[in-house]
């Protein structure tokens, strides 16, 4: 989006049937993503988020060090986190922040 300050990182959302946070599922998804060159990010924010105040599980993966920076967010299909991520992006395009419903919430000030 022209004029919008942003980090030089591509964010991708992948919707899956569920993200339970159980160790076995996390290990299985991490192994699948490792096969295509992605590692599970270790930071606490890469395991859950709070869209509209509701704790929602997610998993965030990144490529190997030295690759083009990106984050692959695995979120539950139909869950509040997946929907909020799309609404937030759409809100920045139309000038409305879905969290507060205010105009210009992410404007560059220019």
C-alpha positions as CSV (number, residue, x, y, z in Angstrom):
1,X,0.0,0.0,0.0
2,X,1.7,3.2,-1.1
3,X,2.6,5.6,1.6
4,X,2.0,3.1,4.4
5,X,5.1,2.6,6.6
6,X,5.7,-1.1,7.0
7,X,8.4,-3.6,7.8
8,X,10.2,-5.3,4.9
9,X,8.7,-8.7,5.6
10,X,6.0,-10.7,3.8
11,X,3.2,-12.1,6.0
12,X,1.3,-15.0,4.7
13,X,-1.8,-16.6,6.3
14,X,-2.4,-20.3,5.9
15,X,-5.7,-21.6,7.2
16,X,-5.8,-25.1,8.7
17,X,-8.5,-27.2,10.2
18,X,-7.3,-26.6,13.8
19,X,-4.3,-25.2,15.8
20,X,-4.7,-26.9,19.2
21,X,-1.3,-26.0,20.7
22,X,-0.8,-29.6,21.7
23,X,2.8,-30.6,21.5
24,X,2.2,-33.5,19.1
25,X,0.3,-31.4,16.6
26,X,2.9,-28.6,16.8
27,X,5.7,-31.0,16.2
28,X,3.9,-32.6,13.2
29,X,3.2,-29.2,11.6
30,X,6.8,-28.0,12.4
31,X,8.1,-31.2,10.7
32,X,5.9,-30.6,7.6
33,X,7.0,-26.9,7.3
34,X,10.7,-27.9,7.8
35,X,10.4,-30.1,4.8
36,X,9.8,-27.0,2.7
37,X,12.5,-24.9,4.4
38,X,10.6,-23.1,7.3
39,X,11.3,-23.2,11.0
40,X,8.9,-22.6,13.9
41,X,9.5,-19.2,15.4
42,X,10.5,-19.4,19.1
43,X,8.9,-16.1,20.3
44,X,5.8,-16.3,22.5
45,X,3.8,-14.2,20.1
46,X,4.2,-16.9,17.5
47,X,1.9,-19.3,19.5
48,X,-1.1,-17.1,20.3
49,X,-2.7,-13.8,19.7
50,X,-5.6,-11.7,21.1
51,X,-7.9,-10.6,18.3
52,X,-10.6,-8.5,19.9
53,X,-9.6,-9.8,23.3
54,X,-10.1,-13.5,22.7
55,X,-7.0,-15.7,23.0
56,X,-6.5,-17.6,19.8
57,X,-3.9,-20.2,19.0
58,X,-1.6,-19.8,16.0
59,X,1.8,-21.0,14.8
60,X,4.2,-18.7,13.0
61,X,7.0,-20.0,10.7
62,X,10.0,-18.3,9.1
63,X,12.4,-19.3,6.4
64,X,16.0,-20.2,7.2
65,X,18.4,-17.4,8.2
66,X,19.5,-15.4,5.2
67,X,16.4,-16.1,3.1
68,X,13.9,-13.4,2.1
69,X,12.2,-12.3,5.4
70,X,8.6,-13.6,5.7
71,X,6.3,-15.0,8.3
72,X,3.8,-17.8,7.6
73,X,1.0,-17.7,10.1
74,X,-1.0,-20.9,10.5
75,X,-4.4,-20.1,11.9
76,X,-7.6,-22.0,12.3
77,X,-10.0,-21.7,9.4
78,X,-13.0,-19.8,10.4
79,X,-11.4,-18.8,13.7
80,X,-11.4,-15.2,15.0
81,X,-7.6,-14.9,14.4
82,X,-7.9,-15.7,10.7
83,X,-10.9,-13.4,10.2
84,X,-9.3,-10.5,12.1
85,X,-6.1,-10.7,10.1
86,X,-8.1,-10.2,6.9
87,X,-10.2,-7.5,8.4
88,X,-7.2,-5.6,9.7
89,X,-5.6,-5.7,6.2
90,X,-8.8,-4.6,4.6
91,X,-9.2,-1.8,7.2
92,X,-5.8,-0.4,6.3
93,X,-6.7,-0.4,2.6
94,X,-10.0,1.5,3.2
95,X,-8.7,3.7,6.0
96,X,-10.6,2.1,8.8
97,X,-9.1,0.2,11.7
98,X,-11.4,-2.8,12.5
99,X,-10.3,-2.8,16.1
100,X,-11.4,0.7,16.9
101,X,-13.5,1.6,13.9
102,X,-11.6,4.8,13.4
103,X,-10.3,6.4,10.3
104,X,-6.6,6.8,9.7
105,X,-5.5,4.5,12.4
106,X,-2.5,3.3,10.4
107,X,-1.9,6.4,8.2
108,X,1.7,7.6,7.6
109,X,0.9,11.1,8.6
110,X,1.8,12.4,5.2
